[in-house]
Amino acid sequence: MEEENEKRRVRIGMVGGGAIARAHVVGYRSVPLLHGLDSVEPVFSVVADATEELASQAATKLGFQSHTPNWRTLASSQDVDLVDIVAPTFLHSEVAIDAAEHGKDILCEKPMAASSGDARKMYDAAMRAGVVNAMGFNYRRLPAVLQAKKLIDEGALGKILQFRTSFMEDWGANPEMPFTWRYVSKLAGGGAVADLGSHVIDIARFLIGDLKSVCAAQDTFIRERELVEDPSKSGKVDVDDYTCALVWFESGVPGRIETSWSSVGRKVFLDFEVNGAEGSLYFNFERPNELQFYSARDPKDRQGHRTIIMGPQHPYGASFSFPATGSGAGFQDSLNNEIYEVLNAVVSSSKMKPDFYDGWKVARAVEAIQESSRSQKWVDV
Ligand SMILES: NC(=O)c1ccc[n+]([C@@H]2O[C@H](COP(=O)([O-])OP(=O)(O)OC[C@H]3O[C@@H](n4cnc5c(N)ncnc54)[C@H](O)[C@@H]3O)[C@@H](O)[C@H]2O)c1
């Protein structure tokens, strides 16, 4: 047992040492300072990557005490409290189920799994084990997104009538992007709809509620890509570059979810608009500190969209590195906020949202969208 005043150590086992792993590590390092979580000490215990060389490089780069080319030793290690899954999507379910069976708390990156069936198995395993099961839908941790939720819940928009969201990037439009697991449905669970769409489906559920049914169109613009190991050969892409889905929410609200990684000129264009009977909200991640709010309750001679700039008076705003209004919250802040919630949940053995239930519901929505695109019919989620 630790002394009462001693810091609670949370020993992290990270599976994957790539791009998003670095942002997670920055999060663990920043949170005690930025969020005043000084009773918790994240410990960078062990990192796993695909080979001994990659794992060793990851340990050096990210500052882990040890490394392994075999994630199974990590998931069962006595030196790990929290398994952080930042590996390619096709590994998420196997790692998470093994970690849950060893009683480890888990943070899993999106999309949760390569199929909703696998996501459901992860959820069941976490429920059986009673471990923390956090999903990495970080965009809902942005102050402006949480402020939007607050305004909707307070009734500032009146009855919600309609919802639109997009997540557009453009790296997929480059035909020279080589063939990787991201272009294989059974490994990635889908293309843009799983990779980017899972974030905005989460935001849709967070703000408006569960999806009831979907009617979607999907297309693949580049159907073959060169293999990394042999550019004279190519792999067949069987995932979407573009998806657009009309949706009905359980609440009776209609809407649209659109996503693409081939929208030339768009970088991280994640936006949403909520229209109610008495007001509207608009958010765009290109201006992450701003929330546009229009109230039909304002006097007629001054109605118009106002820009609310995020600051310490907004959710998580006091944890900006410089806590002044407009001083900025971006991608890393959303992850810091997520990791703050995860560490809190681990040390207090409490539940946190979004969790594996949410991840599974999002995975099911992705699958319903794909089914609808194939059948050209409305599909229940
Ligand atoms: N929340 C976000 O906005 C966000 C952003 C980027 C990626 N992601 C998600 O994070 C996951 C990883 O994406 P990334 O961009 O970091 O990919 P990446 O390719 O940069 O990194 C993946 C890492 O996993 C390693 N890996 C491969 N096989 C492994 C194995 N058997 N055991 C351990 N490690 C293995 C790779 O070598 C690599 O280091 C994906 O599921 C992706 O969807 C989320």
The ligand as an SDF file (V2000), in Angstrom:
LIG
                    3D

 44 48  0  0  0  0  0  0  0  0999 V2000
   -7.3350   10.3720  -32.2770 N   0  0  0  0  0  0  0  0  0  0  0  0
   -6.8350   10.7250  -33.4390 C   0  0  0  0  0  0  0  0  0  0  0  0
   -7.1090   11.8110  -33.9580 O   0  0  0  0  0  0  0  0  0  0  0  0
   -5.9110    9.7900  -34.1680 C   0  0  0  0  0  0  0  0  0  0  0  0
   -4.9280   10.3230  -35.0200 C   0  0  0  0  0  0  0  0  0  0  0  0
   -4.0760    9.4340  -35.6820 C   0  0  0  0  0  0  0  0  0  0  0  0
   -4.2340    8.0610  -35.5090 C   0  0  0  0  0  0  0  0  0  0  0  0
   -5.2310    7.5820  -34.6870 N   0  0  0  0  0  0  0  0  0  0  0  0
   -5.4270    6.1190  -34.5330 C   0  0  0  0  0  0  0  0  0  0  0  0
   -4.2930    5.5920  -33.8350 O   0  0  0  0  0  0  0  0  0  0  0  0
   -3.9330    4.3160  -34.3700 C   0  0  0  0  0  0  0  0  0  0  0  0
   -2.4760    4.3870  -34.8290 C   0  0  0  0  0  0  0  0  0  0  0  0
   -2.3660    5.3710  -35.8370 O   0  0  0  0  0  0  0  0  0  0  0  0
   -0.9890    6.1340  -36.1490 P   0  0  0  0  0  0  0  0  0  0  0  0
   -1.3410    7.2790  -37.0430 O   0  0  0  0  0  0  0  0  0  0  0  0
   -0.2120    6.4040  -34.9030 O   0  0  0  0  0  0  0  0  0  0  0  0
   -0.2670    5.0260  -37.0200 O   0  0  0  0  0  0  0  0  0  0  0  0
    1.3010    4.8360  -37.2330 P   0  0  0  0  0  0  0  0  0  0  0  0
    1.4260    3.9180  -38.3920 O   0  0  0  0  0  0  0  0  0  0  0  0
    2.0180    6.1410  -37.2280 O   0  0  0  0  0  0  0  0  0  0  0  0
    1.7340    4.0740  -35.8870 O   0  0  0  0  0  0  0  0  0  0  0  0
    1.3380    2.7560  -35.5980 C   0  0  0  0  0  0  0  0  0  0  0  0
    2.4670    2.1270  -34.8090 C   0  0  0  0  0  0  0  0  0  0  0  0
    2.0660    0.7930  -34.4470 O   0  0  0  0  0  0  0  0  0  0  0  0
    3.1680   -0.0440  -34.7150 C   0  0  0  0  0  0  0  0  0  0  0  0
    2.7770   -1.4550  -34.8560 N   0  0  0  0  0  0  0  0  0  0  0  0
    2.4680   -2.1470  -35.9770 C   0  0  0  0  0  0  0  0  0  0  0  0
    2.2840   -3.4450  -35.6730 N   0  0  0  0  0  0  0  0  0  0  0  0
    2.4660   -3.5680  -34.3370 C   0  0  0  0  0  0  0  0  0  0  0  0
    2.4380   -4.6660  -33.4290 C   0  0  0  0  0  0  0  0  0  0  0  0
    2.1790   -5.9300  -33.8380 N   0  0  0  0  0  0  0  0  0  0  0  0
    2.6810   -4.4410  -32.1040 N   0  0  0  0  0  0  0  0  0  0  0  0
    2.9450   -3.1760  -31.6660 C   0  0  0  0  0  0  0  0  0  0  0  0
    3.0130   -2.1090  -32.4920 N   0  0  0  0  0  0  0  0  0  0  0  0
    2.7710   -2.3020  -33.8030 C   0  0  0  0  0  0  0  0  0  0  0  0
    3.7750    0.5270  -35.9950 C   0  0  0  0  0  0  0  0  0  0  0  0
    5.0820    0.0440  -36.2500 O   0  0  0  0  0  0  0  0  0  0  0  0
    3.7420    2.0040  -35.6530 C   0  0  0  0  0  0  0  0  0  0  0  0
    4.8450    2.3990  -34.8730 O   0  0  0  0  0  0  0  0  0  0  0  0
   -4.9310    4.0240  -35.4930 C   0  0  0  0  0  0  0  0  0  0  0  0
   -5.9720    3.2010  -35.0060 O   0  0  0  0  0  0  0  0  0  0  0  0
   -5.4680    5.3960  -35.8710 C   0  0  0  0  0  0  0  0  0  0  0  0
   -6.7960    5.3600  -36.3860 O   0  0  0  0  0  0  0  0  0  0  0  0
   -6.0450    8.4220  -34.0060 C   0  0  0  0  0  0  0  0  0  0  0  0
  1  2  1  0
  2  3  2  0
  2  4  1  0
  4  5  1  0
  4 44  2  0
  5  6  2  0
  6  7  1  0
  7  8  2  0
  8  9  1  0
  8 44  1  0
  9 10  1  0
  9 42  1  0
 10 11  1  0
 11 12  1  0
 11 40  1  0
 12 13  1  0
 13 14  1  0
 14 15  2  0
 14 16  1  0
 14 17  1  0
 17 18  1  0
 18 19  2  0
 18 20  1  0
 18 21  1  0
 21 22  1  0
 22 23  1  0
 23 24  1  0
 23 38  1  0
 24 25  1  0
 25 26  1  0
 25 36  1  0
 26 27  1  0
 26 35  1  0
 27 28  2  0
 28 29  1  0
 29 30  1  0
 29 35  2  0
 30 31  1  0
 30 32  2  0
 32 33  1  0
 33 34  2  0
 34 35  1  0
 36 37  1  0
 36 38  1  0
 38 39  1  0
 40 41  1  0
 40 42  1  0
 42 43  1  0
M  CHG  2   8   1  16  -1
M  END
$$$$
